Every structure is written in structure tokens, then in C-alpha cells.
Amino acid sequence: MQKVSPHVIVPTSAALDRCRRANAVKGMDTIEPFLLAPDHAIRVFRPYFADDPLPGATAHIIAQAILNALKGYRHRFLYAEILNEVPKELRAEYIELLKVVVPILHAQGLRVAGPSWGTGDYELEDWLAFRAAGWCGMDAIAVHCYWANEGFTPWHALRWLRFWEPGDPPILITECGRDILKHEVPDTPDNPEGVSGAGGWKLDGLSSEEYVAELVQYDKELQKHVFVLSAHVFTGGATSRWINYETDGLNMPPVEPIQPIQEEEEPMVDYIDMPGAVLCPEAIYREVEHIGVQYGVPHLLILALGYTESTWDPEATNKNEDETIDWGFLQINDYWWPVFKVQMYDNLSYNLAFGCDIMLKRYHQSQDWYDAVKPWTTRDRAWALYQQWAEMPEISPETLEARIVFLEEEVRQKNAAIAQALAHAQAIVAGLTATDSNDLRGV
């Protein structure tokens, strides 16, 4: 697995062992997982407040409590959550509090994640309110994503996918797994709130193998969306209730490290002809074609945009006047992707996938592929190039076979003409030889 990672409440030996190999770790009121995690791993810290501090406590008191709990620990990929599952009725108050807390934590060298919405507890109006507030300066959007017997629905486990847009901070799923969910199934007299699930995978009657398979499938779903940084599932249960959620002792699959694709030792030598005498490296063309099919984005549009943005250079960079940097094949600005700059720079697949996310979100809103590439400054040149390439006739198997027959006939005719000319030349040479012999006899 790559993105589904441990959420440590009780630092058991099994939990800490997983932290040593994880791409991301979360600790609640403990920094022990962070001390063991690989350097590249994301770290999420959640402070525990016994009583809901909102309303009542000031922003400075909350910020100081978080700093005290961290005991001076810092890391470039350390995110601090603020409050957990604040009711939507207190949304305005929470936004105002975050506007004060976030700068305090930034000044102390921390990234901040929030609002830490509960599963299904946020609507479009909540998302838009935080977007209008500039996400209060937060570095990641923290959400909880549980599921039950209905799988990964857009109402719970994938709810964020309905609202996230390019320009929003990346997503941190700070809690996930199986839980009790309301309004997951149609309401009935026997089940008036549409409840699904019993509260944890053990109470749902799953075997450990079945639950691990679900976590693997959720991880695969998250890997489709590069703006999702990680998702955290409980390790050891802190109370009798949470024992039904814990994953200590499960046979979890190996972690797939998130790292740049290594450069090939040999340079790419195979090319594909594009109109206008443009040669596209075949390896790049095939990868773009693959990602385009996966995301449902025309691969020729991706190629056109990559050509006008970076001339198909996966390692291209451009520093802007505002000190941000555009990275890679599609020149993704690091304002949108502040964490995995190395991947965005060095990993063609990450760069393409993130660009396709941007295009697909816009296309779903407008049903217009030109609108889909509007965020890019070279959109007009890219669109003109795409239209030119899109007009290329498709070569069907029947057309290709007919072309082969035509060429074979052309070669046959040329060979026949060559043979005829050769015979004629041989006859001329034979005649000249005979004439020369007669002349010699007459001398």
C-alpha cells in the first residue's frame, strides 16, 4: 500500500513497527511515531482536548496547547490538526479561530491541516465558506472518511471528491476505516436513519483478510488522485470501543515507497511522428496515452499542452515572479502541490495525473475541453495544436491492410519495370558486343 497509513493513539510495538516503513504517520498526543518514520513520510499530529474548547478557549490557548504537546518537535512535513469534528453550527466561529491559530503555528514552523470534518458532516456550503476564507491559510484539508457495508460511496468514503477543485489545498484523510454510518442506505420503518455498519470491521463480521483487502482497495482508489496525501487507519485501540477498529496484528501488505522514477540509463531513441515534423519520444507518448485513458482526458490534448508548456520535458522548471515554481511536463505550480515537489518534478506519471485531475474537474463543470485547459498560460497555442492533431485520420486495420496491398503492388510494378529495363539493357550490350566482333574480323 502507498497512502493508507497508521493512526497511532496507543504506541504499541506493532503500530510503531508499521511507522518505520510508512509513507505517512499520524499520532494523537504522541510524537513517538514521528521519531521512527522515514524522513520522506508525512507526519500528522492531533492534539487531544478532553472537553470541546470551542467556544470558550482563545486561539492563543489552543495554539499553545498544540505547541506544548509537540515538545519542540519539528519536521518539514509535519501537519498539526486543530480541533476535531467541530459541529457545522459553529462553522463561522471556527473559521475566525483558525484565522488566528494558523499564523501562530506557521510562525513556529508547522504546517496546519483542518477543518477535520467528520464523515458526511460537511456540505458544499461548508466547503465554499472555507474556500472563501482562503482555507484560513491552512496547508491541507483534513477530513474523515469512513465506510460501511455499501463500500466507498461519494457520500462518505469519497465525499471530498464531490467538492475538491484545483486551487484547494491537498487532502489529508486523517481518519478512515469501517464505522457506523447514517443515511447510507434508504430509510425504512425498521431503520429510520438508514444506518449501515455496526461500528468497526470486527463487529461487521469481516475476517482480517477481508478487511485488509478493503484497505488495499481504498488505497488503490486514493492513488488515482494525487492531491490526496494520505489516509490514516487506527492501529491499537485506546478503549474497549475502538478495539473493534484496530489493525494491530493484521497482515498488512508491504508499503510501496513514494519516490521519483529513476532515470533510464539509456536515452530514449524511439520516436513517434506528429504533424508538423514534430517527433515525440515514444515512451512519453505511451505514458500520456495510458494516463489519458485512465482519466478520460484526450491524450492528444495532454500532448499538445505538454508540448506548449515544456516541449515534453519531464524535468522542466520555471520560476515565476511570485517565487513559485512550475514543475515538470505540464508545469504544475507548487502553490497547488507544496509537498511532493520532487515527484511533480521527476515523476512523469504524478505530473500527468495531477494535470488530468485539473482538466477533468473543469470539464465536468463546463463540458468544454478548451475550458479544461484554461488554467495554463499556453492554453491557446495548446488548443490550436490539439485541433490540428485531432484532425489526423485514424488508421484502421482495414486502411492499414489496404495500404500494405497498395505498397506491395507498387513494389511489384517497380520490380517488373526494373527487370524489363535490365533485359533491354542486356540486349543492347549483347548487340554492341556482336557488332564489335564483326568489325574486328574485318580488320
C-alpha positions as CSV (number, residue, x, y, z in Angstrom):
1,M,0.0,0.0,0.0
2,Q,1.0,3.6,-0.6
3,K,-1.4,6.0,1.0
4,V,-3.3,4.1,3.7
5,S,-1.1,4.7,6.8
6,P,-1.1,4.2,10.6
7,H,-3.1,6.4,13.0
8,V,-1.4,5.8,16.4
9,I,-3.3,6.5,19.6
10,V,-1.6,3.9,21.7
11,P,2.0,3.5,20.5
12,T,2.1,-0.3,20.6
13,S,5.1,-2.2,19.3
14,A,3.1,-3.4,16.2
15,A,2.0,0.2,15.4
16,L,5.4,1.6,15.8
17,D,6.9,-1.1,13.6
18,R,4.5,-0.1,10.8
19,C,5.5,3.6,11.3
20,R,9.1,2.7,10.5
21,R,8.1,1.9,6.9
22,A,5.1,4.1,6.3
23,N,4.8,7.0,3.8
24,A,2.7,8.9,6.4
25,V,2.0,8.5,10.1
26,K,-0.5,10.1,12.5
27,G,-0.1,10.5,16.2
28,M,-2.7,11.6,18.7
29,D,-1.0,13.4,21.6
30,T,2.2,11.5,20.9
31,I,5.3,12.2,18.8
32,E,6.8,8.8,19.1
33,P,5.6,7.6,15.6
34,F,7.3,10.7,14.1
35,L,10.7,9.8,15.6
36,L,10.6,6.4,13.9
37,A,9.0,7.3,10.5
38,P,11.2,7.6,7.3
39,D,12.3,11.1,6.6
40,H,10.1,11.4,3.5
41,A,7.0,10.5,5.5
42,I,4.1,12.9,6.1
43,R,3.5,13.4,9.9
44,V,0.1,14.4,11.2
45,F,-0.3,15.5,14.8
46,R,-3.7,15.7,16.5
47,P,-4.0,17.3,19.9
48,Y,-6.5,15.7,22.3
49,F,-8.8,18.0,24.1
50,A,-10.9,16.3,26.8
51,D,-13.6,18.9,26.5
52,D,-14.6,20.8,23.4
53,P,-12.7,24.1,23.6
54,L,-14.9,25.9,21.1
55,P,-16.5,28.1,22.2
56,G,-14.6,29.4,25.2
57,A,-10.8,29.0,24.8
58,T,-8.9,31.6,22.9
59,A,-6.9,30.9,19.8
60,H,-3.7,31.6,21.7
61,I,-4.5,29.0,24.3
62,I,-5.3,26.3,21.7
63,A,-2.1,27.1,19.7
64,Q,0.0,27.0,22.9
65,A,-1.6,23.6,23.9
66,I,-0.6,22.2,20.5
67,L,3.0,23.5,20.8
68,N,3.3,22.2,24.3
69,A,2.2,18.7,23.2
70,L,4.7,18.6,20.4
71,K,7.6,19.3,22.9
72,G,9.6,21.2,20.4
73,Y,9.4,18.5,17.6
74,R,9.5,19.9,14.1
75,H,9.7,18.4,10.6
76,R,9.3,19.9,7.2
77,F,6.3,17.5,6.5
78,L,4.7,17.9,9.9
79,Y,1.0,18.9,9.9
80,A,-0.9,19.9,13.0
81,E,-4.7,19.4,13.3
82,I,-6.5,21.9,15.4
83,L,-10.0,20.9,16.6
84,N,-11.7,17.6,15.7
85,E,-15.2,17.4,14.1
86,V,-16.4,20.8,15.1
87,P,-20.2,21.0,14.5
88,K,-21.2,22.9,11.4
89,E,-23.4,25.2,13.5
90,L,-20.1,26.6,14.8
91,R,-18.5,27.0,11.3
92,A,-18.3,30.8,11.4
93,E,-16.7,30.8,14.9
94,Y,-14.2,28.1,13.8
95,I,-13.2,30.0,10.7
96,E,-12.4,33.1,12.8
97,L,-10.5,31.0,15.3
98,L,-8.4,29.3,12.6
99,K,-7.5,32.7,11.1
100,V,-5.7,33.4,14.3
101,V,-4.3,30.0,15.2
102,V,-2.9,29.1,11.7
103,P,-0.4,32.1,11.6
104,I,0.8,31.4,15.1
105,L,1.6,27.8,14.2
106,H,3.1,28.8,10.9
107,A,5.4,31.2,12.7
108,Q,6.5,28.2,14.8
109,G,7.5,26.1,11.7
110,L,4.4,24.0,11.5
111,R,2.0,23.1,8.6
112,V,-1.7,23.1,9.5
113,A,-4.5,20.8,8.5
114,G,-8.2,21.2,9.0
115,P,-11.1,21.6,9.5
116,S,-11.0,17.9,10.4
117,W,-14.6,17.3,9.3
118,G,-16.4,14.2,10.3
119,T,-17.6,11.7,7.7
120,G,-20.6,13.1,6.0
121,D,-20.7,16.2,8.2
122,Y,-19.9,18.8,5.6
123,E,-21.9,20.1,2.6
124,L,-21.0,22.2,-0.4
125,E,-21.9,25.4,1.6
126,D,-19.3,24.4,4.3
127,W,-16.6,23.8,1.6
128,L,-17.4,27.1,-0.1
129,A,-17.3,29.0,3.2
130,F,-13.8,27.8,3.9
131,R,-12.7,28.3,0.3
132,A,-14.0,31.9,0.5
133,A,-11.9,32.3,3.7
134,G,-8.8,31.1,1.8
135,W,-9.0,28.0,3.9
136,C,-7.7,30.2,6.7
137,G,-4.2,29.7,5.4
138,M,-4.2,26.0,6.1
139,D,-1.8,23.8,4.2
140,A,-4.1,20.8,3.8
141,I,-7.8,19.9,4.1
142,A,-8.3,17.3,6.8
143,V,-11.4,15.1,6.5
144,H,-12.6,11.8,8.0
145,C,-13.6,9.1,5.6
146,Y,-15.3,6.0,7.0
147,W,-17.3,3.4,5.1
148,A,-19.7,0.6,5.9
149,N,-21.4,-2.3,4.0
150,E,-22.1,-0.1,0.9
151,G,-18.4,0.4,0.1
152,F,-16.7,3.6,-0.9
153,T,-19.6,5.9,-1.7
154,P,-19.5,9.5,-2.7
155,W,-21.5,10.4,0.4
156,H,-18.9,9.1,2.9
157,A,-15.6,7.5,2.0
158,L,-15.2,9.6,-1.2
159,R,-17.2,12.7,-0.1
160,W,-14.3,15.1,-0.6
161,L,-14.2,14.2,-4.3
162,R,-17.5,15.9,-4.9
163,F,-16.2,19.3,-3.7
164,W,-12.4,19.5,-4.2
165,E,-11.2,21.7,-7.1
166,P,-7.8,22.7,-8.3
167,G,-6.6,25.6,-6.2
168,D,-7.8,24.0,-3.0
169,P,-5.1,22.6,-0.6
170,P,-4.4,18.9,-0.9
171,I,-6.4,16.4,1.1
172,L,-5.4,14.6,4.3
173,I,-7.7,11.8,5.3
174,T,-6.9,11.9,9.0
175,E,-9.3,9.0,9.9
176,C,-10.6,6.2,7.8
177,G,-11.9,2.6,8.0
178,R,-15.2,0.9,8.9
179,D,-17.7,2.6,11.1
180,I,-21.5,3.1,11.7
181,L,-22.9,5.4,9.0
182,K,-26.2,7.2,8.9
183,H,-28.2,7.7,5.7
184,E,-26.0,5.2,3.9
185,V,-29.0,3.0,2.9
186,P,-32.6,4.0,2.2
187,D,-34.6,4.8,5.3
188,T,-37.2,2.2,6.4
189,P,-39.6,1.9,9.3
190,D,-37.2,-0.6,10.8
191,N,-34.2,1.6,10.0
192,P,-35.4,5.2,10.0
193,E,-32.0,6.7,9.8
194,G,-30.6,4.5,7.0
195,V,-27.9,3.1,9.3
196,S,-25.2,0.8,7.8
197,G,-22.4,-0.9,9.7
198,A,-22.1,-1.9,13.3
199,G,-19.1,0.1,14.4
200,G,-15.7,-1.3,13.3
201,W,-14.7,-4.1,11.0
202,K,-14.8,-6.7,13.7
203,L,-18.5,-6.0,14.6
204,D,-19.3,-6.0,10.9
205,G,-18.2,-9.7,10.8
206,L,-15.3,-9.3,8.4
207,S,-12.3,-11.6,8.6
208,S,-8.9,-9.9,8.9
209,E,-8.2,-10.9,5.3
210,E,-11.4,-9.3,4.1
211,Y,-10.7,-6.0,6.0
212,V,-7.1,-5.9,4.7
213,A,-8.5,-6.4,1.1
214,E,-10.8,-3.4,1.7
215,L,-7.9,-1.2,2.9
216,V,-5.9,-2.2,-0.2
217,Q,-8.8,-1.4,-2.5
218,Y,-9.3,2.0,-0.8
219,D,-5.6,2.7,-1.2
220,K,-5.8,2.0,-4.9
221,E,-8.8,4.4,-5.2
222,L,-6.8,7.1,-3.5
223,Q,-3.8,6.6,-5.8
224,K,-6.0,7.8,-8.6
225,H,-6.0,11.2,-7.0
226,V,-2.5,12.7,-6.5
227,F,-3.9,15.6,-4.4
228,V,-4.8,13.1,-1.7
229,L,-1.6,12.9,0.5
230,S,-2.5,10.1,2.9
231,A,-5.3,8.3,4.8
232,H,-5.0,7.1,8.4
233,V,-6.5,3.9,9.9
234,F,-6.5,3.1,13.6
235,T,-3.7,0.8,14.9
236,G,-4.2,-0.1,18.6
237,G,-7.5,0.5,20.3
238,A,-7.3,3.0,23.1
239,T,-10.6,2.0,24.7
240,S,-12.9,-1.0,24.5
241,R,-15.0,0.6,21.8
242,W,-12.0,1.3,19.5
243,I,-10.7,-2.3,19.8
244,N,-13.2,-3.2,17.1
245,Y,-11.4,-0.8,14.7
246,E,-7.8,-1.6,15.4
247,T,-5.4,-3.0,12.8
248,D,-2.6,-4.2,15.1
249,G,-1.7,-7.7,14.2
250,L,-3.3,-7.7,10.7
251,N,-1.2,-9.0,7.8
252,M,-0.9,-5.6,6.0
253,P,0.8,-5.6,2.6
254,P,4.2,-4.1,2.1
255,V,4.4,-0.3,1.8
256,E,5.1,1.0,-1.7
257,P,7.6,3.9,-1.3
258,I,6.6,7.2,-2.9
259,Q,9.7,8.1,-4.7
260,P,10.7,9.6,-8.1
261,I,11.0,7.2,-11.1
262,Q,14.7,6.5,-11.7
263,E,16.1,7.8,-14.9
264,E,16.8,5.3,-17.6
265,E,20.5,4.5,-18.2
266,E,20.0,4.6,-21.9
267,P,18.5,7.6,-23.6
268,M,15.1,7.2,-25.4
269,V,15.7,6.6,-29.1
270,D,12.3,5.7,-30.4
271,Y,10.0,8.5,-31.6
272,I,6.5,8.9,-33.0
273,D,5.9,11.3,-35.9
274,M,3.4,14.1,-35.1
275,P,2.1,16.6,-37.7
276,G,4.4,19.5,-38.4
277,A,7.6,17.4,-38.4
278,V,7.4,17.1,-34.6
279,L,9.0,14.0,-33.0
280,C,7.5,12.8,-29.7
281,P,9.5,10.3,-27.7
282,E,7.6,7.1,-27.8
283,A,7.9,6.4,-24.0
284,I,6.3,9.7,-23.3
285,Y,3.6,9.3,-25.9
286,R,2.7,5.9,-24.4
287,E,2.6,7.2,-20.9
288,V,0.4,10.1,-21.9
289,E,-1.9,7.7,-23.8
290,H,-2.1,5.5,-20.7
291,I,-3.0,8.3,-18.3
292,G,-5.4,9.8,-20.8
293,V,-7.4,6.6,-21.0
294,Q,-7.3,6.2,-17.2
295,Y,-8.7,9.7,-16.6
296,G,-10.9,10.0,-19.7
297,V,-8.9,13.0,-21.0
298,P,-8.0,13.1,-24.7
299,H,-4.4,12.1,-24.9
300,L,-3.7,14.4,-27.9
301,L,-4.9,17.4,-25.7
302,I,-2.4,16.3,-23.0
303,L,0.4,16.0,-25.5
304,A,-0.4,19.4,-27.0
305,L,-0.4,21.1,-23.6
306,G,2.8,19.3,-22.6
307,Y,4.4,20.5,-25.9
308,T,3.5,24.2,-25.4
309,E,4.3,24.1,-21.7
310,S,7.6,22.2,-21.5
311,T,8.3,20.9,-25.0
312,W,7.7,17.5,-23.4
313,D,10.4,17.8,-20.8
314,P,9.5,15.9,-17.6
315,E,12.2,17.8,-15.7
316,A,11.4,21.4,-16.9
317,T,11.1,24.1,-14.2
318,N,10.2,27.7,-14.4
319,K,10.5,30.2,-11.6
320,N,7.7,32.9,-11.5
321,E,7.8,36.4,-10.3
322,D,5.9,35.5,-7.1
323,E,8.7,33.0,-6.3
324,T,6.5,29.9,-7.0
325,I,7.8,27.3,-9.4
326,D,6.1,25.5,-12.3
327,W,7.2,21.9,-12.4
328,G,7.6,19.1,-15.0
329,F,5.8,18.1,-18.1
330,L,2.6,20.1,-17.5
331,Q,4.3,22.8,-15.5
332,I,2.3,22.3,-12.3
333,N,2.7,25.2,-10.0
334,D,3.8,24.3,-6.5
335,Y,1.1,26.5,-5.0
336,W,-1.2,23.6,-5.7
337,W,1.3,20.9,-4.8
338,P,3.5,22.1,-1.9
339,V,4.5,18.7,-0.6
340,F,5.7,16.3,-3.3
341,K,7.7,18.7,-5.4
342,V,10.2,16.0,-6.1
343,Q,7.5,13.8,-7.5
344,M,5.9,16.6,-9.5
345,Y,9.4,17.4,-10.9
346,D,10.8,14.0,-11.5
347,N,7.8,11.6,-11.9
348,L,6.0,12.0,-15.2
349,S,3.0,9.9,-14.0
350,Y,2.4,12.1,-11.0
351,N,2.6,15.3,-13.1
352,L,0.3,13.9,-15.8
353,A,-2.2,12.6,-13.2
354,F,-2.4,15.9,-11.3
355,G,-2.9,17.8,-14.6
356,C,-5.6,15.4,-15.7
357,D,-7.4,16.0,-12.3
358,I,-7.4,19.7,-13.0
359,M,-8.7,19.3,-16.6
360,L,-11.3,16.7,-15.6
361,K,-12.8,18.8,-12.8
362,R,-13.2,21.8,-15.2
363,Y,-14.6,19.6,-18.0
364,H,-17.2,18.1,-15.7
365,Q,-18.4,21.6,-14.9
366,S,-18.4,23.0,-18.4
367,Q,-18.4,20.0,-20.8
368,D,-15.8,22.0,-22.8
369,W,-12.2,20.8,-23.3
370,Y,-11.0,24.3,-24.1
371,D,-12.2,25.4,-20.7
372,A,-10.5,22.4,-19.2
373,V,-7.0,23.8,-20.1
374,K,-7.8,27.5,-19.2
375,P,-5.5,27.4,-16.0
376,W,-2.5,27.1,-18.3
377,T,-0.9,30.2,-19.8
378,T,-0.2,28.4,-23.1
379,R,-3.8,27.2,-23.5
380,D,-4.5,29.0,-26.8
381,R,-1.4,27.6,-28.5
382,A,-2.1,24.2,-27.0
383,W,-5.7,24.2,-28.2
384,A,-4.7,25.1,-31.7
385,L,-2.2,22.3,-31.8
386,Y,-4.7,19.9,-30.4
387,Q,-7.2,20.8,-33.1
388,Q,-4.6,20.2,-35.7
389,W,-3.6,16.8,-34.3
390,A,-7.2,15.8,-33.6
391,E,-7.9,16.1,-37.3
392,M,-5.4,13.4,-38.2
393,P,-7.3,10.5,-39.8
394,E,-7.4,7.4,-37.7
395,I,-5.5,4.4,-39.3
396,S,-7.9,1.5,-39.0
397,P,-6.7,-2.1,-39.5
398,E,-8.6,-2.2,-42.9
399,T,-7.0,1.0,-44.0
400,L,-3.6,-0.3,-43.0
401,E,-4.1,-3.6,-44.8
402,A,-5.2,-1.7,-48.0
403,R,-2.1,0.5,-47.7
404,I,0.1,-2.6,-47.4
405,V,-1.5,-4.2,-50.5
406,F,-1.0,-1.0,-52.4
407,L,2.6,-0.7,-51.5
408,E,3.2,-4.4,-52.3
409,E,1.7,-3.8,-55.8
410,E,3.7,-0.7,-56.2
411,V,6.9,-2.6,-55.4
412,R,5.9,-5.5,-57.8
413,Q,5.3,-3.0,-60.6
414,K,8.6,-1.3,-59.9
415,N,10.4,-4.6,-59.8
416,A,8.8,-5.6,-63.2
417,A,9.8,-2.3,-64.7
418,I,13.4,-2.7,-63.4
419,A,13.5,-6.2,-64.8
420,Q,12.3,-5.0,-68.2
421,A,14.8,-2.2,-68.3
422,L,17.6,-4.6,-67.3
423,A,16.6,-7.0,-70.1
424,H,16.6,-4.2,-72.6
425,A,20.0,-3.0,-71.4
426,Q,21.4,-6.5,-71.7
427,A,20.1,-6.8,-75.2
428,I,21.7,-3.6,-76.2
429,V,25.0,-4.7,-74.6
430,A,24.8,-8.0,-76.5
431,G,24.2,-6.2,-79.8
432,L,27.1,-3.9,-79.3
433,T,29.4,-6.9,-78.5
434,A,28.3,-8.7,-81.7
435,T,29.0,-5.5,-83.8
436,D,32.4,-5.1,-82.2
437,S,33.3,-8.7,-83.1
438,N,32.3,-8.3,-86.7
439,D,34.4,-5.2,-87.0
440,L,37.4,-7.0,-85.6
441,R,37.1,-9.9,-88.1
442,G,37.1,-7.4,-91.0
443,V,40.3,-5.8,-90.0
